[in-house]
Amino acid sequence: MTSELVDFTLVSVALLGIGIYGLAVKRNFIRMLFAVEIIINAANLNLVAFGRFLPHSGGQTLALFSIAIAAAEVAVGLSLIIVAYRMYQNVDIADFRSLKG
């Protein structure tokens, strides 16, 4: 029972590391959006894993809310990508210096 929880946690830590690496290294907005999604999936995996092994924790319910929020985040992120591409014909983060206030 505990080894399964450790396995889920190790996979979640690996996903979190991949997501943080993607945010730190990549400069393409779409790749950064994918990295954020990987981080959210790591959190969801932890919620579901601990919800399975801890009684009355509500992990699955929190994971469903997190998935709904992630879907809304993707919709907003993609709309920002479309607007930025129409303005600059590029989705490279370094080219968005003129957006600073």
PLY file of the C-alpha trace (Angstrom):
ply
format ascii 1.0
element vertex 101
property float x
property float y
property float z
element edge 100
property int vertex1
property int vertex2
end_header
0.00 0.00 0.00
2.70 2.50 0.92
4.93 1.47 -1.97
2.13 2.40 -4.38
1.86 5.82 -2.74
5.63 6.27 -3.04
5.44 5.31 -6.72
2.72 7.88 -7.37
4.70 10.52 -5.51
7.89 9.75 -7.45
6.06 10.07 -10.76
4.55 13.33 -9.55
7.97 14.66 -8.54
9.33 13.71 -11.97
6.45 15.53 -13.68
7.00 18.57 -11.48
10.70 18.61 -12.35
9.97 18.36 -16.07
7.45 21.18 -15.80
9.79 23.47 -13.90
12.56 22.72 -16.40
10.17 23.63 -19.22
9.30 26.93 -17.58
12.91 27.82 -16.86
14.49 26.91 -20.18
11.91 27.27 -22.94
11.09 30.71 -24.34
8.19 29.70 -26.57
4.83 30.63 -25.05
3.16 27.40 -26.21
5.89 25.27 -24.66
5.61 27.25 -21.44
1.86 26.63 -21.44
2.53 22.90 -21.82
5.00 23.08 -18.91
2.35 24.68 -16.69
-0.06 21.91 -17.67
2.52 19.29 -16.69
2.91 20.95 -13.28
-0.87 20.98 -12.81
-1.03 17.30 -13.76
1.65 16.54 -11.15
-0.48 18.23 -8.51
-3.58 16.35 -9.69
-1.72 13.05 -9.49
-0.78 13.81 -5.89
-4.35 14.77 -5.03
-5.77 11.57 -6.47
-3.05 9.37 -4.96
-3.48 10.76 -1.47
-7.25 10.74 -1.89
-7.06 7.02 -2.62
-4.98 6.18 0.43
-6.40 8.62 2.97
-10.06 8.15 3.88
-12.37 11.16 3.64
-9.70 13.46 2.17
-11.65 14.63 -0.88
-8.63 14.34 -3.18
-10.68 13.32 -6.20
-13.03 16.26 -5.75
-10.14 18.71 -5.52
-8.57 17.11 -8.60
-11.79 17.62 -10.58
-11.87 21.29 -9.60
-8.21 21.60 -10.54
-8.87 20.06 -13.96
-11.70 22.53 -14.55
-9.47 25.45 -13.58
-6.69 24.10 -15.81
-9.10 23.96 -18.75
-10.02 27.60 -18.19
-6.33 28.48 -17.92
-5.62 26.81 -21.25
-8.45 28.73 -22.91
-7.10 32.05 -21.62
-3.52 31.11 -22.48
-4.39 30.11 -26.03
-6.34 33.31 -26.56
-3.30 35.29 -25.39
-1.13 33.32 -27.79
-3.46 34.11 -30.68
-3.50 37.82 -29.87
0.28 37.93 -29.45
0.80 36.09 -32.73
-1.49 38.51 -34.56
0.45 41.46 -33.15
4.03 40.19 -33.51
3.80 37.24 -35.96
5.82 35.34 -33.36
5.21 33.60 -30.02
8.72 34.02 -28.59
8.60 35.42 -25.05
11.75 37.54 -25.54
10.02 39.56 -28.28
7.27 40.79 -25.96
9.34 43.54 -24.33
6.91 46.21 -25.50
4.17 44.73 -23.30
5.92 45.95 -20.14
4.08 48.73 -18.35
0 1
1 2
2 3
3 4
4 5
5 6
6 7
7 8
8 9
9 10
10 11
11 12
12 13
13 14
14 15
15 16
16 17
17 18
18 19
19 20
20 21
21 22
22 23
23 24
24 25
25 26
26 27
27 28
28 29
29 30
30 31
31 32
32 33
33 34
34 35
35 36
36 37
37 38
38 39
39 40
40 41
41 42
42 43
43 44
44 45
45 46
46 47
47 48
48 49
49 50
50 51
51 52
52 53
53 54
54 55
55 56
56 57
57 58
58 59
59 60
60 61
61 62
62 63
63 64
64 65
65 66
66 67
67 68
68 69
69 70
70 71
71 72
72 73
73 74
74 75
75 76
76 77
77 78
78 79
79 80
80 81
81 82
82 83
83 84
84 85
85 86
86 87
87 88
88 89
89 90
90 91
91 92
92 93
93 94
94 95
95 96
96 97
97 98
98 99
99 100
